[in-house]
Amino acid sequence: MGIKQITFTITLLWAFLAQAQSEIAFPISVGMKPESITKGFHDNYYVTVMNAKEPGDGELVEVSKNGVKVFAKGFNEPKGIVFLNGYLYFSDVTRI
C-alpha cells in the first residue's frame, strides 16, 4: 500500500467518523404530544411540543447531537413549523 493510498484511506475514515458523530439517533423523547418538526439552525432539529392542556405549557424543543433542550416556552398548542430564510416560524392557537 503506497503513501497516497494510506492518506486517502485515513481521509475517508476521518470523514466517515466526523459524519457519524454529528448524527442524532432517532427515535428520541422530546415531551408530551410532539406535533411538528423541521431542520433549522446548525442542522439541529426543532420540534413543537403541545404537552398537556394547561395554558402556556407548550414548548419549542431543540434536538442536537448534544441532546434535547427547551428552545422557547410559554405557548398553548404550538403546531406546524418551518425554517425559512434563517428564521423559525410556527403557529400557536392565536398567533404565528
Backbone as a chain_set.jsonl record, in Angstrom:
{"seq": "MGIKQITFTITLLWAFLAQAQSEIAFPISVGMKPESITKGFHDNYYVTVMNAKEPGDGELVEVSKNGVKVFAKGFNEPKGIVFLNGYLYFSDVTRI", "coords": {"N": [[0.851, -1.174, 0.0], [0.71, 2.125, -0.991], [1.883, 5.468, -0.052], [0.044, 7.417, -0.907], [-2.301, 5.925, -1.078], [-2.657, 5.183, 1.614], [-2.97, 7.735, 2.797], [-5.345, 8.548, 1.502], [-7.127, 6.597, 2.499], [-7.082, 7.137, 5.278], [-8.098, 9.765, 5.253], [-10.67, 9.294, 4.208], [-11.712, 7.635, 6.241], [-11.626, 9.451, 8.407], [-13.487, 11.393, 7.532], [-15.809, 9.817, 7.504], [-16.057, 9.163, 10.258], [-16.393, 11.727, 11.373], [-18.861, 12.458, 10.268], [-20.512, 10.462, 11.354], [-20.448, 11.068, 14.088], [-21.92, 13.387, 14.198], [-24.524, 12.76, 13.806], [-27.918, 12.273, 14.861], [-29.496, 10.019, 16.963], [-32.448, 8.699, 16.252], [-35.442, 6.987, 17.335], [-36.306, 9.665, 19.625], [-37.022, 11.055, 22.801], [-39.012, 13.891, 23.362], [-40.958, 15.179, 24.811], [-44.424, 15.54, 25.92], [-46.875, 14.923, 23.509], [-45.578, 15.709, 20.885], [-45.677, 17.698, 17.933], [-44.905, 18.87, 15.34], [-41.963, 18.942, 13.178], [-38.84, 20.358, 12.124], [-35.809, 20.903, 10.289], [-33.303, 23.097, 11.331], [-31.391, 25.823, 12.53], [-27.876, 25.349, 12.386], [-28.096, 22.71, 11.493], [-29.61, 21.426, 13.413], [-32.567, 19.943, 14.872], [-35.919, 21.119, 15.269], [-38.716, 21.02, 17.303], [-42.185, 21.288, 17.71], [-43.96, 21.107, 20.686], [-46.813, 20.13, 22.256], [-47.513, 19.331, 24.853], [-49.36, 19.033, 27.924], [-52.803, 20.004, 28.471], [-52.706, 22.458, 29.703], [-52.752, 25.984, 29.84], [-50.098, 27.731, 28.322], [-48.123, 25.75, 28.594], [-46.899, 24.688, 26.39], [-44.08, 24.047, 24.212], [-41.1, 24.843, 22.331], [-38.745, 22.736, 21.168], [-35.29, 21.992, 20.958], [-33.347, 19.706, 19.191], [-30.29, 18.264, 19.187], [-26.969, 16.971, 18.442], [-25.975, 17.007, 20.939], [-28.048, 16.525, 22.629], [-31.383, 17.043, 24.003], [-33.085, 20.105, 24.413], [-35.022, 22.782, 25.841], [-35.973, 25.277, 23.682], [-37.681, 27.453, 23.417], [-40.456, 28.609, 25.371], [-43.816, 28.716, 26.833], [-46.08, 28.625, 25.282], [-49.361, 27.78, 23.953], [-50.645, 25.645, 22.286], [-48.516, 24.759, 20.291], [-48.126, 24.28, 16.83], [-47.232, 22.974, 13.61], [-44.356, 23.916, 11.835], [-41.637, 25.694, 10.351], [-38.447, 26.287, 8.879], [-37.212, 29.053, 7.476], [-35.443, 31.15, 5.37], [-33.509, 31.668, 7.359], [-34.987, 31.93, 9.7], [-37.162, 30.652, 12.275], [-40.489, 29.652, 12.018], [-43.634, 29.168, 13.483], [-46.943, 28.063, 14.34], [-49.301, 29.008, 16.845], [-52.152, 28.832, 19.005], [-53.496, 31.319, 18.569], [-51.632, 32.885, 17.271], [-48.694, 33.519, 15.208]], "CA": [[0.0, 0.0, 0.0], [1.537, 3.319, -1.101], [1.574, 6.595, 0.837], [-1.19, 8.058, -1.38], [-3.407, 5.035, -0.705], [-2.823, 5.306, 3.067], [-3.531, 9.062, 3.046], [-6.74, 8.53, 1.061], [-7.875, 5.753, 3.429], [-7.203, 7.881, 6.535], [-9.008, 10.874, 4.982], [-12.005, 8.731, 4.082], [-12.114, 7.203, 7.58], [-11.851, 10.664, 9.189], [-14.751, 11.966, 7.064], [-16.89, 8.941, 7.968], [-16.199, 9.321, 11.709], [-16.939, 13.062, 11.636], [-20.284, 12.427, 9.932], [-21.193, 9.569, 12.295], [-20.555, 11.733, 15.379], [-22.846, 14.508, 14.127], [-25.875, 12.28, 13.593], [-28.783, 12.127, 16.023], [-30.118, 8.697, 16.95], [-33.891, 8.709, 16.444], [-36.371, 7.909, 17.984], [-35.83, 10.384, 20.795], [-38.13, 11.621, 23.57], [-38.936, 15.354, 23.439], [-42.03, 15.691, 25.66], [-45.759, 15.029, 25.635], [-47.558, 15.377, 22.301], [-44.846, 16.454, 19.855], [-46.608, 17.928, 16.827], [-44.219, 19.057, 14.053], [-40.507, 19.01, 13.26], [-38.112, 20.902, 10.982], [-34.37, 21.084, 10.472], [-33.079, 24.541, 11.382], [-30.063, 26.361, 12.795], [-26.745, 24.439, 12.578], [-28.572, 21.347, 11.2], [-30.357, 20.867, 14.536], [-33.997, 19.797, 14.625], [-36.779, 21.89, 16.161], [-39.976, 20.302, 17.43], [-43.246, 21.9, 18.502], [-44.461, 20.136, 21.662], [-48.033, 20.683, 22.855], [-47.567, 18.915, 26.252], [-50.724, 18.793, 28.426], [-53.767, 21.022, 28.027], [-52.578, 23.653, 30.536], [-52.32, 27.165, 29.076], [-48.701, 28.142, 28.471], [-47.161, 24.669, 28.823], [-46.314, 24.264, 25.122], [-42.675, 24.404, 24.062], [-40.333, 24.576, 21.126], [-37.608, 21.972, 21.664], [-34.169, 21.821, 20.035], [-32.708, 18.393, 19.249], [-28.969, 18.326, 18.561], [-26.13, 15.831, 18.806], [-25.695, 17.141, 22.369], [-29.23, 16.164, 23.401], [-32.642, 17.758, 23.834], [-33.253, 21.206, 25.354], [-36.098, 23.713, 25.52], [-35.5, 26.438, 22.933], [-38.616, 28.527, 23.782], [-41.611, 28.049, 26.072], [-44.876, 29.661, 27.121], [-47.081, 28.556, 24.219], [-50.53, 26.988, 24.314], [-50.623, 24.408, 21.494], [-47.738, 25.038, 19.085], [-48.28, 23.301, 15.749], [-46.677, 23.406, 12.328], [-43.108, 24.664, 11.979], [-40.795, 25.748, 9.16], [-37.236, 27.101, 8.933], [-37.234, 29.745, 6.187], [-34.595, 32.345, 5.29], [-32.795, 31.898, 8.617], [-35.908, 32.139, 10.825], [-38.131, 29.603, 12.584], [-41.88, 30.116, 12.1], [-44.602, 28.14, 13.847], [-48.22, 28.642, 14.749], [-49.891, 28.672, 18.131], [-53.605, 28.912, 18.909], [-53.938, 32.604, 18.01], [-50.506, 33.684, 16.782], [-47.605, 32.867, 14.457]], "C": [[0.895, 1.235, 0.0], [1.066, 4.432, -0.164], [0.286, 7.305, 0.418], [-2.408, 7.237, -0.98], [-3.696, 5.154, 0.794], [-3.458, 6.648, 3.411], [-4.989, 9.11, 2.66], [-7.606, 7.746, 2.035], [-8.096, 6.482, 4.752], [-8.181, 9.041, 6.361], [-10.447, 10.388, 4.902], [-12.542, 8.287, 5.443], [-12.441, 8.405, 8.455], [-13.187, 11.31, 8.806], [-15.933, 11.141, 7.548], [-17.123, 9.119, 9.466], [-16.789, 10.684, 12.067], [-18.428, 13.099, 11.348], [-21.045, 11.583, 10.947], [-21.387, 10.242, 13.648], [-21.588, 12.851, 15.355], [-24.289, 14.067, 13.947], [-26.614, 12.107, 14.913], [-29.487, 10.785, 15.901], [-31.607, 8.822, 17.274], [-34.363, 7.282, 16.616], [-35.777, 8.505, 19.261], [-37.031, 11.016, 21.494], [-37.956, 13.133, 23.708], [-40.007, 15.965, 24.342], [-43.358, 15.089, 25.258], [-46.351, 15.695, 24.398], [-46.702, 16.246, 21.377], [-45.721, 16.556, 18.615], [-45.895, 18.001, 15.477], [-42.721, 19.19, 14.273], [-39.947, 19.634, 11.987], [-36.627, 20.924, 11.315], [-34.095, 22.57, 10.387], [-31.627, 24.917, 11.586], [-29.04, 25.246, 13.028], [-27.123, 22.965, 12.368], [-29.201, 20.658, 12.406], [-31.823, 20.775, 14.148], [-34.769, 20.588, 15.671], [-38.169, 21.279, 16.114], [-40.961, 21.137, 18.233], [-43.835, 20.809, 19.382], [-45.646, 20.758, 22.394], [-48.109, 20.422, 24.354], [-49.006, 18.683, 26.687], [-51.651, 19.899, 27.9], [-53.707, 22.297, 28.864], [-52.131, 24.833, 29.674], [-50.853, 27.506, 29.364], [-47.703, 27.028, 28.679], [-46.537, 24.126, 27.538], [-44.908, 24.799, 24.97], [-42.196, 24.201, 22.636], [-39.027, 23.96, 21.612], [-36.561, 21.845, 20.567], [-33.543, 20.447, 20.267], [-31.392, 18.491, 18.487], [-28.182, 17.083, 18.947], [-25.775, 15.858, 20.29], [-26.892, 16.793, 23.245], [-30.434, 17.035, 23.071], [-32.701, 18.888, 24.863], [-34.399, 22.094, 24.894], [-35.487, 24.941, 24.863], [-36.353, 27.658, 23.258], [-39.822, 27.889, 24.46], [-42.653, 29.133, 26.297], [-45.974, 29.678, 26.068], [-48.24, 27.668, 24.659], [-50.55, 25.647, 23.588], [-49.852, 24.65, 20.203], [-47.846, 23.906, 18.071], [-47.655, 23.865, 14.482], [-45.428, 24.236, 12.531], [-42.336, 24.605, 10.66], [-39.592, 26.636, 9.463], [-37.086, 27.723, 7.563], [-36.401, 31.009, 6.264], [-33.939, 32.69, 6.628], [-33.67, 32.137, 9.823], [-36.78, 30.901, 11.021], [-39.51, 30.248, 12.684], [-42.736, 28.929, 12.533], [-45.862, 28.82, 14.338], [-48.604, 28.145, 16.138], [-51.4, 28.867, 17.961], [-54.061, 30.197, 18.2], [-52.8, 33.457, 17.451], [-49.512, 32.837, 15.994], [-46.293, 33.426, 14.974]], "O": [[1.743, 1.388, 0.88], [-0.006, 4.347, 0.435], [-0.482, 7.748, 1.271], [-3.433, 7.794, -0.587], [-4.857, 5.218, 1.196], [-4.382, 6.704, 4.223], [-5.804, 9.654, 3.405], [-8.708, 8.182, 2.366], [-9.202, 6.443, 5.292], [-9.012, 9.276, 7.238], [-11.346, 11.009, 5.469], [-13.705, 8.539, 5.76], [-13.438, 8.383, 9.177], [-13.938, 11.731, 9.686], [-16.952, 11.698, 7.957], [-18.271, 9.216, 9.902], [-17.609, 10.776, 12.981], [-19.187, 13.708, 12.102], [-22.138, 11.972, 11.359], [-22.405, 10.008, 14.3], [-22.09, 13.23, 16.413], [-25.192, 14.904, 13.937], [-26.008, 11.83, 15.948], [-30.017, 10.456, 14.839], [-31.981, 9.026, 18.428], [-33.715, 6.39, 16.067], [-34.881, 7.934, 19.882], [-37.963, 11.466, 20.828], [-36.896, 13.608, 24.116], [-39.962, 17.166, 24.611], [-43.425, 14.238, 24.371], [-46.318, 16.92, 24.276], [-47.055, 17.395, 21.111], [-46.432, 15.609, 18.278], [-46.25, 17.263, 14.558], [-42.256, 19.499, 15.37], [-40.507, 19.462, 10.905], [-36.242, 20.959, 12.483], [-34.589, 23.243, 9.483], [-30.738, 24.402, 10.907], [-29.304, 24.306, 13.779], [-26.539, 22.078, 12.992], [-29.316, 19.433, 12.423], [-32.272, 21.441, 13.215], [-34.334, 20.714, 16.815], [-38.73, 21.049, 15.043], [-40.626, 21.639, 19.306], [-44.17, 19.726, 18.904], [-45.507, 21.78, 23.066], [-48.715, 21.216, 25.074], [-49.806, 18.182, 25.896], [-51.29, 20.635, 26.981], [-54.59, 23.145, 28.736], [-51.219, 24.688, 28.86], [-50.434, 27.558, 30.521], [-46.53, 27.309, 28.92], [-45.729, 23.199, 27.592], [-44.565, 25.851, 25.509], [-42.81, 23.483, 21.847], [-38.288, 24.581, 22.376], [-36.888, 21.621, 19.402], [-33.246, 20.075, 21.402], [-31.379, 18.768, 17.288], [-28.675, 16.238, 19.694], [-25.326, 14.852, 20.84], [-26.773, 16.767, 24.47], [-30.5, 17.671, 22.02], [-32.408, 18.675, 26.04], [-34.711, 22.154, 23.705], [-34.589, 25.57, 25.423], [-35.834, 28.769, 23.365], [-40.171, 26.749, 24.155], [-42.426, 30.306, 26.001], [-46.724, 30.65, 25.974], [-48.119, 26.9, 25.614], [-50.477, 24.604, 24.238], [-50.453, 24.74, 19.133], [-47.679, 22.732, 18.405], [-47.562, 25.08, 14.307], [-45.438, 25.174, 13.328], [-42.375, 23.602, 9.948], [-39.699, 27.612, 10.207], [-36.858, 27.014, 6.583], [-36.628, 31.851, 7.133], [-33.828, 33.862, 6.986], [-33.162, 32.513, 10.88], [-37.097, 30.192, 10.065], [-39.679, 31.267, 13.353], [-42.583, 27.822, 12.017], [-45.854, 29.995, 14.703], [-48.279, 27.028, 16.54], [-51.862, 29.054, 16.835], [-54.925, 30.147, 17.325], [-52.998, 34.643, 17.185], [-49.492, 31.61, 16.098], [-45.226, 33.036, 14.5]]}, "num_chains": 1, "name": "protein.A"}
